[in-house]
Amino acid sequence: MKKIFEGKISWIDIVSPDKEDLDYLKNNFHLHPLIIEELKNTSYRTKAEVYDDYVFLVLHLPSWNLEEKNSYPWEIDFILKKDAIITVCYKENAEIKQELMEKIYNKEFESLYLNDSVKLFHFIIENFLNFALRQISHIQEKIDAVEKEIFRGKQEKIIPDIAFIKRDIINFRKIFQYLKENLLSLERKSSSIFGEDKKVYFDDLVGESSKVENLINGFKDTIDALESTNNSLIEHKNNVLTKIYTVISFVTWPTLLIVSMYQMNTRFLPLTGLPYDFFIVIGLAFTPSVIFYLYMKAKKII
């Protein structure tokens, strides 16, 4: 399925290309057979290749899946010429693409962007980068929520939340990591086709991609710091509990020893048979524990 937008330049937009679409590209744009072959299916790696009079670009952009709460790669391929731009993607209903198409049905679109292929390319990629920035805003919201829970004393509860946030960040970075490199490569190689005056557009896109990259790297540093803080608080809490259990065991040891002695089945047990022998034994049993407790309290051990 293809759409053609005409102005001073042509924009051919193809979704899930079939044989008819590929034959159209082959016959009208004389593309290299390897490119035609590659356009049949999605690619596992991104690339930026310069041919005699056009650039072939494969980009992967992160697309957030709300149901699965995860980012997945969305591919768009570009064939960029002086007088035309061809875009090929493989998911018809991708939100990232739908948002772009809503913007182009504007009476000013032709006069603003259908007069220069590099300018149109800049417009498309800039929209995708802005979309990516908005999509990862949910990560900041999750990080803020986790930070609040940590300092509310719910350290164990938010361990799974930290793991899910780290997964979101890792997946986003994994998809996005080569975009800036491809744009840099395009900036270096494109002047032979489009001229030095067009480098400013590619340079601006490199800067925009750096914003997204810096933001997601900032998220990674923040969640790593929060995880470290959370682990420290859990460790401190465990140390306090261990200290309490140790003190209890030490303080109650004399009492348990004396009580255990009076459970022995022997002929002679001191103090038994005396008036109030039960209370005397209990008093003797608890007195050492009370003394140990008061001593440790005075020395600020507990």
PyMOL commands that set and color helices and strands:
alter all, ss='L'
color gray80, all
select helices_A, chain A and resi 19-29+33-38+95-104+109-113+117-135+137-150+159-176+179-189+191-194+196-261+277-298
alter helices_A, ss='H'
color red, helices_A
select strands_A, chain A and resi 2-6+10-15+47-50+54-65+70-81+84-89
alter strands_A, ss='S'
color yellow, strands_A
deselect
rebuild
show_as cartoon
